[in-house]
Amino acid sequence: MHSKNNKAVIEEQLGFSNVRGRSEASFEAQLEKQLQTSIQYNSQKTFEELQNHFSHVVMATGDGSYSKKTQNFREDLTVSLKGATVEGNFDRYTVATWMNYDIAPFGIANLIPFSETKANLTLAIPEQKIQR
């Protein structure tokens, strides 16, 4: 972790990072391989229509709008993300984080390696100023 004037190193294992999206190694692709049924993409049916015909319904709309409608979702903070895949030399097991109010007020940047040669660099900035 890097701030404007300090650096901290955490050497304990804190968890895992996983690849998301269209990659064959993505979390979604791994879950799909475990299914014993097909996935219905681009369905125009509503959750209410589907729940009467299936024992399990998974909705993956890519945003929280439907969850807000069903009220099983609480929004505490809205964050804008900008990200890129960058090339270089990376340790796959080391994640870097930067917090510097001069660069990104109340924001955070993360570098998360995919491999030894590619990493995801993301900047997250709250859309509203955080009240202290």
URMO-V736639 format. One record per residue. N is the residue number from 1. RES is the residue in one letter. OMEGA is omega in whole degrees, -180 to 180 (none if undefined). BURIAL is + if it has 24 or more other ideal C-beta (glycine too) atoms within 12 Angstrom, else -. Layout:
# URMO-V736639
n=N res=RES omega=OMEGA burial=BURIAL
n=N res=RES omega=OMEGA burial=BURIAL
This chain:
# URMO-V736639
n=1 res=M omega=-179 burial=-
n=2 res=H omega=170 burial=-
n=3 res=S omega=-178 burial=-
n=4 res=K omega=-174 burial=-
n=5 res=N omega=-175 burial=-
n=6 res=N omega=177 burial=-
n=7 res=K omega=176 burial=-
n=8 res=A omega=179 burial=-
n=9 res=V omega=176 burial=-
n=10 res=I omega=-175 burial=-
n=11 res=E omega=177 burial=-
n=12 res=E omega=176 burial=-
n=13 res=Q omega=-177 burial=-
n=14 res=L omega=-178 burial=-
n=15 res=G omega=-175 burial=-
n=16 res=F omega=168 burial=-
n=17 res=S omega=180 burial=+
n=18 res=N omega=180 burial=-
n=19 res=V omega=179 burial=-
n=20 res=R omega=173 burial=-
n=21 res=G omega=-170 burial=-
n=22 res=R omega=-180 burial=-
n=23 res=S omega=177 burial=-
n=24 res=E omega=179 burial=-
n=25 res=A omega=-175 burial=-
n=26 res=S omega=177 burial=-
n=27 res=F omega=-179 burial=-
n=28 res=E omega=-180 burial=-
n=29 res=A omega=178 burial=-
n=30 res=Q omega=178 burial=-
n=31 res=L omega=-179 burial=-
n=32 res=E omega=-180 burial=-
n=33 res=K omega=-179 burial=-
n=34 res=Q omega=-178 burial=-
n=35 res=L omega=175 burial=-
n=36 res=Q omega=178 burial=-
n=37 res=T omega=-180 burial=-
n=38 res=S omega=177 burial=-
n=39 res=I omega=178 burial=-
n=40 res=Q omega=-179 burial=-
n=41 res=Y omega=174 burial=-
n=42 res=N omega=178 burial=-
n=43 res=S omega=177 burial=-
n=44 res=Q omega=-178 burial=-
n=45 res=K omega=178 burial=-
n=46 res=T omega=176 burial=-
n=47 res=F omega=-179 burial=-
n=48 res=E omega=178 burial=-
n=49 res=E omega=-176 burial=-
n=50 res=L omega=-175 burial=-
n=51 res=Q omega=178 burial=-
n=52 res=N omega=-175 burial=-
n=53 res=H omega=-176 burial=-
n=54 res=F omega=178 burial=-
n=55 res=S omega=180 burial=-
n=56 res=H omega=177 burial=-
n=57 res=V omega=176 burial=-
n=58 res=V omega=178 burial=-
n=59 res=M omega=179 burial=+
n=60 res=A omega=-175 burial=-
n=61 res=T omega=-180 burial=-
n=62 res=G omega=176 burial=-
n=63 res=D omega=-176 burial=-
n=64 res=G omega=-173 burial=-
n=65 res=S omega=-179 burial=-
n=66 res=Y omega=177 burial=-
n=67 res=S omega=176 burial=-
n=68 res=K omega=-179 burial=-
n=69 res=K omega=-179 burial=-
n=70 res=T omega=175 burial=-
n=71 res=Q omega=173 burial=-
n=72 res=N omega=-172 burial=-
n=73 res=F omega=177 burial=-
n=74 res=R omega=-180 burial=-
n=75 res=E omega=178 burial=-
n=76 res=D omega=-174 burial=-
n=77 res=L omega=175 burial=-
n=78 res=T omega=-175 burial=-
n=79 res=V omega=173 burial=-
n=80 res=S omega=-180 burial=-
n=81 res=L omega=171 burial=-
n=82 res=K omega=-177 burial=-
n=83 res=G omega=179 burial=-
n=84 res=A omega=170 burial=-
n=85 res=T omega=-178 burial=-
n=86 res=V omega=179 burial=-
n=87 res=E omega=-180 burial=-
n=88 res=G omega=177 burial=-
n=89 res=N omega=-174 burial=-
n=90 res=F omega=169 burial=-
n=91 res=D omega=-177 burial=-
n=92 res=R omega=-175 burial=-
n=93 res=Y omega=180 burial=-
n=94 res=T omega=177 burial=-
n=95 res=V omega=178 burial=+
n=96 res=A omega=180 burial=+
n=97 res=T omega=178 burial=+
n=98 res=W omega=174 burial=+
n=99 res=M omega=-178 burial=+
n=100 res=N omega=-176 burial=-
n=101 res=Y omega=177 burial=-
n=102 res=D omega=-178 burial=-
n=103 res=I omega=-176 burial=-
n=104 res=A omega=-179 burial=+
n=105 res=P omega=180 burial=-
n=106 res=F omega=-178 burial=-
n=107 res=G omega=-179 burial=+
n=108 res=I omega=175 burial=+
n=109 res=A omega=-180 burial=+
n=110 res=N omega=172 burial=+
n=111 res=L omega=-176 burial=+
n=112 res=I omega=-178 burial=+
n=113 res=P omega=169 burial=+
n=114 res=F omega=-175 burial=+
n=115 res=S omega=178 burial=-
n=116 res=E omega=-175 burial=-
n=117 res=T omega=-179 burial=-
n=118 res=K omega=179 burial=-
n=119 res=A omega=175 burial=+
n=120 res=N omega=176 burial=+
n=121 res=L omega=-175 burial=+
n=122 res=T omega=174 burial=+
n=123 res=L omega=180 burial=+
n=124 res=A omega=-179 burial=+
n=125 res=I omega=177 burial=+
n=126 res=P omega=-179 burial=-
n=127 res=E omega=175 burial=-
n=128 res=Q omega=179 burial=-
n=129 res=K omega=180 burial=-
n=130 res=I omega=178 burial=-
n=131 res=Q omega=179 burial=-
n=132 res=R omega=none burial=-
